[in-house]
Amino acid sequence: MTPPDRMDESRTRTYTGYLNSAPLSGRAEFFAAEEALEISAGGRTVRLPYSSVQTLSHDNFTVRAQTDDGVYEFLRLGTEEDWFYGEFLKAMNLKVQTSFFETGAPLIEAEARCLLTDETGQFSGPAVVRVFDECLLILMPDRNARRLPLGFLKTIQKESYSLRMAFDSGENCTLFEAGFDLTPLLDTVNGALQRLAKRRAADLKTLLPSLASSEITRLTSTYRMNTAMPVSVLPAALEEAMRSRFTGNMAVTYPRQ
């Protein structure tokens, strides 16, 4: 687990090795820049955008990137092989994170294996898990990364060696092989959920100061953030307050029952 205050996203190191790819082959230098891996050889520079990488793997002394333009194999890196793969992956993950509009440091980061199921299928593999104030990022070394809003979280359950989560969006995520990071992950997610609940309660109280505490508790516990709720379940005073607040911005499809 990497504490947020010790995360270092800077990438200033140049690595030397051998490249086998269609654009360039031979001895080359590699540098993980912000948008792409920069490859220099024989007076030529080729940029490998992180957005073009389909999968990134590391085995048999080879770092392999399957891309939209073919396979890039990085070899003969010596003792710096693990460091190069780590920086390549870190740069990719940071690019994915910013594409999900999360630009700050996470509350916690951990490495685990992930089993992810949604309407498109089932995916599994190693992942970097980052928890933010309002979402969970699952960063896998391929195109199966996910941003899972905590406002959609329906259930969370810790088992002996895994953490299972189900979301209103239809996604199910199981994290395992996280070692000692499993409990801190759960605690961080629960803490973020508690803060979201307090924010929802404060928002309701601001919208309608006269709303009883019991009604606030019922609404915040029954209906999570980012989920639709039928107008018929709202206290009449709250419905009127919402209509006044959002006049011109809220479509009312059905009348109250």
C-alpha positions as CSV (number, residue, x, y, z in Angstrom):
1,M,0.0,0.0,0.0
2,T,1.3,3.4,-1.0
3,P,0.4,6.2,1.4
4,P,-1.1,9.2,-0.5
5,D,1.6,11.6,0.8
6,R,4.4,9.3,-0.5
7,M,3.0,8.7,-4.0
8,D,5.5,9.9,-6.7
9,E,4.0,10.3,-10.2
10,S,7.1,12.0,-11.6
11,R,8.7,10.1,-14.5
12,T,12.1,11.4,-15.3
13,R,14.2,8.3,-15.8
14,T,15.4,7.1,-19.2
15,Y,15.9,3.3,-19.7
16,T,18.1,1.6,-22.2
17,G,17.4,-1.8,-23.8
18,Y,16.4,-3.5,-26.9
19,L,13.1,-2.9,-28.8
20,N,11.4,-5.3,-31.2
21,S,8.5,-3.6,-33.0
22,A,7.4,-2.6,-36.5
23,P,8.3,1.1,-36.3
24,L,11.7,0.6,-34.7
25,S,13.9,-2.4,-33.8
26,G,17.3,-2.5,-32.1
27,R,19.0,-0.8,-29.2
28,A,16.8,2.1,-27.9
29,E,16.1,4.4,-25.0
30,F,12.7,4.6,-23.4
31,F,11.2,7.4,-21.4
32,A,7.7,7.4,-19.8
33,A,6.4,10.9,-20.6
34,E,2.9,12.2,-19.6
35,E,1.0,11.2,-22.7
36,A,3.1,8.5,-24.3
37,L,6.2,6.3,-24.0
38,E,8.9,8.0,-25.9
39,I,11.3,5.7,-27.8
40,S,14.6,6.9,-29.3
41,A,16.9,4.9,-31.5
42,G,19.3,5.8,-34.3
43,G,18.4,9.5,-34.3
44,R,14.6,8.7,-34.6
45,T,12.0,9.1,-31.9
46,V,8.7,7.3,-31.8
47,R,5.9,8.0,-29.4
48,L,3.7,5.1,-28.2
49,P,0.5,6.8,-26.8
50,Y,-0.8,5.1,-23.7
51,S,-4.3,5.3,-25.2
52,S,-3.2,2.9,-27.9
53,V,-2.0,0.2,-25.5
54,Q,-4.5,-2.7,-25.3
55,T,-2.5,-4.9,-22.8
56,L,0.7,-4.5,-20.9
57,S,2.5,-7.6,-19.5
58,H,5.8,-8.6,-18.0
59,D,7.2,-12.1,-18.2
60,N,10.2,-14.1,-19.4
61,F,12.5,-11.0,-19.1
62,T,10.3,-9.2,-21.6
63,V,7.9,-6.2,-21.2
64,R,5.3,-6.6,-23.9
65,A,2.8,-4.0,-25.0
66,Q,0.0,-5.2,-27.4
67,T,-1.1,-2.0,-29.1
68,D,-3.5,-0.8,-31.8
69,D,-0.5,-0.8,-34.2
70,G,1.1,-4.1,-33.2
71,V,3.3,-5.6,-30.6
72,Y,6.1,-3.8,-28.9
73,E,8.7,-6.0,-27.0
74,F,11.2,-4.4,-24.7
75,L,14.1,-6.7,-23.9
76,R,17.6,-6.7,-22.4
77,L,16.8,-4.1,-19.8
78,G,19.0,-5.9,-17.2
79,T,18.4,-5.1,-13.6
80,E,16.2,-2.2,-14.5
81,E,13.5,-4.3,-16.2
82,D,11.2,-4.3,-13.2
83,W,11.7,-0.5,-12.7
84,F,10.9,0.1,-16.4
85,Y,7.7,-2.0,-16.3
86,G,6.6,-0.2,-13.1
87,E,7.1,3.3,-14.5
88,F,5.4,2.3,-17.8
89,L,2.4,1.0,-15.9
90,K,2.4,3.9,-13.5
91,A,2.3,6.4,-16.4
92,M,-0.5,4.4,-18.1
93,N,-2.5,4.3,-14.9
94,L,-2.1,8.0,-14.3
95,K,-3.3,8.7,-17.8
96,V,-6.4,6.5,-17.3
97,Q,-7.0,8.2,-13.9
98,T,-7.0,11.7,-15.4
99,S,-9.3,10.4,-18.2
100,F,-11.8,9.6,-15.4
101,F,-11.5,13.2,-14.1
102,E,-9.7,12.2,-10.9
103,T,-6.6,14.4,-10.7
104,G,-5.7,14.4,-7.0
105,A,-4.1,11.8,-4.8
106,P,-6.2,8.9,-3.7
107,L,-7.2,8.2,-0.1
108,I,-5.5,4.8,-0.4
109,E,-3.8,2.7,-3.1
110,A,-3.3,-1.1,-3.1
111,E,-2.4,-3.9,-5.5
112,A,-4.7,-6.8,-5.8
113,R,-6.3,-9.2,-8.2
114,C,-9.7,-8.2,-9.4
115,L,-12.7,-10.1,-10.7
116,L,-15.0,-7.7,-12.4
117,T,-18.4,-8.5,-13.9
118,D,-20.8,-6.3,-15.8
119,E,-23.2,-6.4,-18.7
120,T,-20.3,-6.8,-21.2
121,G,-18.8,-9.9,-19.5
122,Q,-16.3,-11.0,-16.9
123,F,-12.7,-9.8,-16.5
124,S,-10.0,-10.8,-14.1
125,G,-6.4,-10.0,-13.5
126,P,-4.0,-7.9,-11.5
127,A,-5.1,-4.3,-10.7
128,V,-4.1,-1.2,-8.9
129,V,-7.0,-0.1,-6.7
130,R,-7.4,3.6,-5.8
131,V,-10.1,4.9,-3.5
132,F,-11.2,8.6,-3.9
133,D,-13.8,10.6,-2.0
134,E,-16.6,9.7,-4.4
135,C,-15.3,6.7,-6.4
136,L,-13.3,3.5,-6.6
137,L,-10.8,3.2,-9.5
138,I,-9.9,-0.3,-10.8
139,L,-6.8,0.2,-12.9
140,M,-6.0,-3.0,-14.9
141,P,-3.1,-3.3,-17.4
142,D,-5.5,-3.4,-20.3
143,R,-8.7,-1.7,-21.4
144,N,-10.9,-3.0,-18.6
145,A,-10.3,-0.1,-16.1
146,R,-13.4,1.1,-14.3
147,R,-14.5,4.1,-12.3
148,L,-17.1,2.8,-9.8
149,P,-19.0,5.7,-8.1
150,L,-19.4,5.0,-4.4
151,G,-22.8,6.6,-4.7
152,F,-23.8,3.4,-6.6
153,L,-22.4,1.0,-4.1
154,K,-25.2,-1.3,-3.0
155,T,-23.4,-3.9,-0.8
156,I,-19.9,-4.4,0.4
157,Q,-18.8,-7.6,2.2
158,K,-15.4,-8.7,3.5
159,E,-14.6,-12.4,3.5
160,S,-11.5,-14.1,4.8
161,Y,-9.3,-13.1,1.9
162,S,-11.5,-11.0,-0.4
163,L,-13.7,-8.0,-0.6
164,R,-16.9,-8.2,-2.6
165,M,-18.8,-5.2,-3.8
166,A,-22.1,-4.9,-5.8
167,F,-23.2,-1.7,-7.5
168,D,-26.5,-0.3,-8.7
169,S,-25.0,0.1,-12.1
170,G,-24.9,-3.7,-12.5
171,E,-21.2,-4.1,-11.9
172,N,-19.8,-6.5,-9.4
173,C,-16.2,-6.3,-8.2
174,T,-14.3,-8.8,-6.1
175,L,-10.8,-7.9,-4.8
176,F,-8.5,-10.7,-3.5
177,E,-4.8,-11.4,-3.0
178,A,-4.5,-7.9,-1.5
179,G,-2.6,-9.1,1.6
180,F,-2.6,-6.8,4.5
181,D,-4.1,-4.0,2.4
182,L,-7.6,-5.6,2.4
183,T,-8.7,-4.3,5.8
184,P,-7.4,-0.8,5.2
185,L,-9.2,-0.8,1.8
186,L,-12.5,-1.7,3.5
187,D,-12.0,0.9,6.2
188,T,-11.2,3.6,3.7
189,V,-14.3,2.8,1.6
190,N,-16.5,2.7,4.7
191,G,-15.1,6.1,5.8
192,A,-15.8,7.6,2.3
193,L,-19.3,6.2,2.4
194,Q,-19.9,7.8,5.9
195,R,-18.7,11.2,4.6
196,L,-21.0,10.9,1.6
197,A,-24.0,10.1,3.8
198,K,-23.2,13.2,6.0
199,R,-23.0,15.3,2.9
200,R,-26.4,14.0,1.7
201,A,-27.9,14.8,5.1
202,A,-26.4,18.3,5.1
203,D,-27.7,18.9,1.6
204,L,-31.2,17.9,2.5
205,K,-31.1,20.0,5.7
206,T,-30.0,23.0,3.6
207,L,-32.7,22.4,1.1
208,L,-35.4,22.1,3.7
209,P,-34.3,23.2,7.2
210,S,-37.6,22.0,8.7
211,L,-37.2,18.4,7.5
212,A,-37.3,16.1,10.5
213,S,-34.1,14.2,11.4
214,S,-36.0,10.9,11.1
215,E,-37.0,11.8,7.5
216,I,-33.4,12.7,6.7
217,T,-32.1,9.4,8.1
218,R,-34.8,7.5,6.1
219,L,-34.0,9.2,2.8
220,T,-30.2,9.0,3.1
221,S,-30.2,5.3,4.2
222,T,-32.8,4.2,1.5
223,Y,-31.7,6.2,-1.5
224,R,-28.0,6.6,-2.3
225,M,-26.4,9.3,-4.3
226,N,-26.8,9.4,-8.1
227,T,-29.9,7.2,-8.0
228,A,-33.4,8.2,-9.1
229,M,-36.2,8.1,-6.6
230,P,-39.9,8.4,-7.3
231,V,-41.5,11.7,-6.3
232,S,-44.2,9.8,-4.5
233,V,-41.8,8.8,-1.7
234,L,-40.7,12.3,-0.9
235,P,-42.2,14.3,1.9
236,A,-44.6,16.8,0.4
237,A,-42.6,19.7,1.8
238,L,-39.3,18.4,0.4
239,E,-40.9,17.9,-3.0
240,E,-42.2,21.5,-3.0
241,A,-38.7,22.8,-1.9
242,M,-37.1,20.9,-4.7
243,R,-39.6,22.2,-7.3
244,S,-38.8,25.8,-6.1
245,R,-35.1,25.2,-6.1
246,F,-34.9,23.5,-9.5
247,T,-37.6,25.4,-11.4
248,G,-36.8,25.1,-15.1
249,N,-34.2,22.3,-14.5
250,M,-36.3,19.4,-13.3
251,A,-38.6,17.4,-15.5
252,V,-41.7,16.0,-13.7
253,T,-42.9,13.0,-15.8
254,Y,-45.5,11.5,-13.5
255,P,-47.9,13.2,-11.0
256,R,-47.8,12.2,-7.4
257,Q,-49.8,9.1,-6.6
